[in-house]
Amino acid sequence: MSVTEKPPTSPPGQRGGAGRRRPPRTPKGRQVDPKALEEVLALLTDRPRRRDLLIEHLHLIQDHYGHLSAVHLAALAQEMKLALTEVYEVATFYAHFDVVKEDETPPPPVTVRVCDSLSCALLGSERLLADLPGKLGKDVRVVRAPCMGACDRAPVCAVGHVQVMQADMAKVTAAAKKPPHAHSYPTPTAFEPYVKGAGYELLKACLAGKRPRDDVIKIVSDAGLRGLGGAGFPTGRKWSLVRSEPVPRLFAVNCDEGEPGTFKDRYYLERDPHRFLEGMLIAAWVVEAADTYLYVRDEYPEIILLLLDEIAKVEKAGLSDHTKIHLRRGAGAYICGEESAMIESIEGKRGLPRHRPPYVAQVGLFGRPTLEQNVETLYWIRDIVEKGAGWVTSQGRHDRKGFRSFSVSGRVKNPGVKLAPAGVTARELIDEFCGGMADGHTFKGYLPGGASGGILPASMADIPLDFGTLEKYGCFVGSHAVVILSDRDDMKAVALNLIRFFEDESCGQCTPCRVGTEKAANLMAKGPWDPALLDELSALMRDASICGLGQAAPNPLLCVLKYFPDELTKPLGSW
């Protein structure tokens, strides 16, 4: 071709030359609906658009519209400058978000969640699940839900987010007709009465330099205070480890007690929130945390409102100037009780546990060294420092020292939080603290540490309940959630209920847990149980799962195989 010749043109519709495609009128991808964007902006108002606030902003939309529509998710993604996939993967991870695609029908205006975890199942939740849909009609959605932290008042339902305790058809029907709104819990110990009882005097002394940090750490260490959320790590040692890391340091407080059978954090927050808040502020002072993040489970709306009210009073009084308090709301995910998963959630992400090392104390929230503590651990700090380590160590039974808060539920006359000596036995808890077994029930077995702590027979009810006393039996005390079982309960059904909980709550990140819990539930439900196969599957889950959920999930079924062999030949029972 000579330089004077014109190049050939491409046919229309093909690339090149005069036939090149015109650019699209709009960018590729989902387009944002102007009306939806306007609605999202009205909800966000002047709130920051930071990535870590994504879950908080999703709550705003869910609370207002009763679901998360595709158009609202797209609008939120644009406003926060996030990829839609990031917003969608977070919204679909948490159980309390209802994502509705373009071709789907939004859920009914009222949702009733029925707790199907063990303590509620023992007292009739399965009957409610069977009967409520027909009674409430098509305008009310009835769904299963995991533990709501009210096992002492089972069975429990939530109408919207407000719980109905000791639920029956009449109570739930009445609540569904006029859905209640959550109000701040009417605590008997608000800011003013707490201050009158010498509240915050210890914190003031710490802030004024009258109490050296090392002295506070020593008292807490000498008292033997440990993490009371389940892991039991020594508190004073944890403080020292975090303090040895470079600044800035952060603090994450775990109020996401989702372990079936556990409700002690709720109990203490309802009755004396400032004793916890003072302990939290002292711990933040000890490690010099610039920011403190309080992560509260979404099942506790009254407590969230209570804490917002009382924290505002603390801030107004100038008691929290050394650390900025941020309250973050969970969204229905048991896995976020695991410390690294909770940190991921605080950052506005899916609650997926992190691989370790590095540990949270080294690389935690926003990549900074982070102190992580449980509510009850912080609750006791004021009393321990003011009264001295001897006040704690002088208590205890069976060669154990200290005291423990046991969440007791199930087949006892008086369930509830029982403050008892460390080392108390299950039999002593029943007889001395719970008024004995419920009428017509004979003690058969118990869960010493919630869903993940295993199951022991009544013949082993004289073992001291404390850290390190149960591991040789394949169990552990964990968060001290004790569920009492009777001769009316089938142990295979108990174990199946627990494994189904883990199946539902697995984050799905690792195959051994995600697939293992589902496989175990299917094998246990179909029967007859194959002990060799279930044992092999359990070993795989324990050895290869990333976090404690998958590692501990097989404990209940392994305990049934070991301690209740006579039940393996019987048909699967129910409640």
Secondary structure as GFF3:
##gff-version 3
##sequence-region A 1 575
A	DSSP	three_ten_helix	17	19	.	.	.	ID=ss1
A	DSSP	alpha_helix	34	44	.	.	.	ID=ss2
A	DSSP	three_ten_helix	51	53	.	.	.	ID=ss3
A	DSSP	alpha_helix	54	65	.	.	.	ID=ss4
A	DSSP	beta_strand	68	69	.	.	.	ID=ss5
A	DSSP	alpha_helix	70	80	.	.	.	ID=ss6
A	DSSP	alpha_helix	84	91	.	.	.	ID=ss7
A	DSSP	beta_strand	99	100	.	.	.	ID=ss8
A	DSSP	beta_strand	110	115	.	.	.	ID=ss9
A	DSSP	alpha_helix	118	122	.	.	.	ID=ss10
A	DSSP	alpha_helix	125	136	.	.	.	ID=ss11
A	DSSP	beta_strand	140	145	.	.	.	ID=ss12
A	DSSP	three_ten_helix	151	153	.	.	.	ID=ss13
A	DSSP	beta_strand	157	159	.	.	.	ID=ss14
A	DSSP	beta_strand	162	164	.	.	.	ID=ss15
A	DSSP	alpha_helix	169	177	.	.	.	ID=ss16
A	DSSP	alpha_helix	191	196	.	.	.	ID=ss17
A	DSSP	alpha_helix	201	207	.	.	.	ID=ss18
A	DSSP	alpha_helix	213	223	.	.	.	ID=ss19
A	DSSP	alpha_helix	235	243	.	.	.	ID=ss20
A	DSSP	beta_strand	249	255	.	.	.	ID=ss21
A	DSSP	alpha_helix	264	271	.	.	.	ID=ss22
A	DSSP	alpha_helix	273	287	.	.	.	ID=ss23
A	DSSP	beta_strand	289	296	.	.	.	ID=ss24
A	DSSP	alpha_helix	301	316	.	.	.	ID=ss25
A	DSSP	beta_strand	324	329	.	.	.	ID=ss26
A	DSSP	three_ten_helix	334	337	.	.	.	ID=ss27
A	DSSP	alpha_helix	339	346	.	.	.	ID=ss28
A	DSSP	three_ten_helix	365	367	.	.	.	ID=ss29
A	DSSP	beta_strand	370	374	.	.	.	ID=ss30
A	DSSP	alpha_helix	375	379	.	.	.	ID=ss31
A	DSSP	alpha_helix	381	387	.	.	.	ID=ss32
A	DSSP	alpha_helix	389	393	.	.	.	ID=ss33
A	DSSP	beta_strand	403	410	.	.	.	ID=ss34
A	DSSP	beta_strand	416	421	.	.	.	ID=ss35
A	DSSP	alpha_helix	426	428	.	.	.	ID=ss36
A	DSSP	pi_helix	429	433	.	.	.	ID=ss37
A	DSSP	beta_strand	443	447	.	.	.	ID=ss38
A	DSSP	beta_strand	456	457	.	.	.	ID=ss39
A	DSSP	three_ten_helix	458	460	.	.	.	ID=ss40
A	DSSP	three_ten_helix	471	473	.	.	.	ID=ss41
A	DSSP	beta_strand	481	486	.	.	.	ID=ss42
A	DSSP	alpha_helix	491	505	.	.	.	ID=ss43
A	DSSP	alpha_helix	511	526	.	.	.	ID=ss44
A	DSSP	alpha_helix	531	544	.	.	.	ID=ss45
A	DSSP	alpha_helix	548	552	.	.	.	ID=ss46
A	DSSP	alpha_helix	555	563	.	.	.	ID=ss47
A	DSSP	three_ten_helix	565	569	.	.	.	ID=ss48
###
